[in-house]
Amino acid sequence: MKAGIGVLVSGGGSNFQALAEAAQRGDIPDAEVRLVVSNKPGVGALDRAKKLGVESLVLEPKDFSSRAAYFERIGEEFARRGVTLICLAGFLLKVEPELIRRFPGRILNIHPALLPKFGGKGMWGHHVHEAVLAAGEKESGCTVHVVDEEFDRGPILLQAQVPVLPGDTPDALAARILVEEHKLYPRAVARVLAGTPQK
Ligand code: GRF
């Protein structure tokens, strides 16, 4: 039986698509994305799920009595479908311990910078790239790491570098990094599923 991957999203879902397609092509061997959960209705990731034939669910925190109950439910939905690895792909909520305890060491995140730099609270989307440019960095990139109870601080699995070019805007840098994200995330997932997460 194929390993079940679950994905959590809040937006466009291009990394979700990269993971689902990599699994369908066999680049993540013996695995399939079985469920994508969005915390928001109407986002691009849900359209992509439909096109890719991946089951999707919208679960909104406002419909739950607490954040703990919300993440309990997400864990149940994944577990019911045999998901053993969860990938955060542009998921903007902080994952609560209820989910981390249920999937210890089995929740990954992709961050559009070279952690441990430019991570943590408030460091998402264009904020990350603005901070990289303001700091005059010569290089940026992306990081896949294990999610633990501190934002953007869990063990790093893989990174890819891109140059920061003269005249770069946050959007230009983000686009250059996104191309690398789509290659890096499937590689990291394949390694974790093969039990060889080291470089
Ligand atoms: C990516 O840059 C990812 O690193 C960050 O959020 C963005 C999500 O993009 N966590 P998408 O929704 O996968 O297109």
Residues whose N, C-alpha, C, O or C-beta is under 5 A from the ligand:
A	BS01	GRF	G11 G12 G13 S14 N15 F16 A89 G90 I110 H111 P112
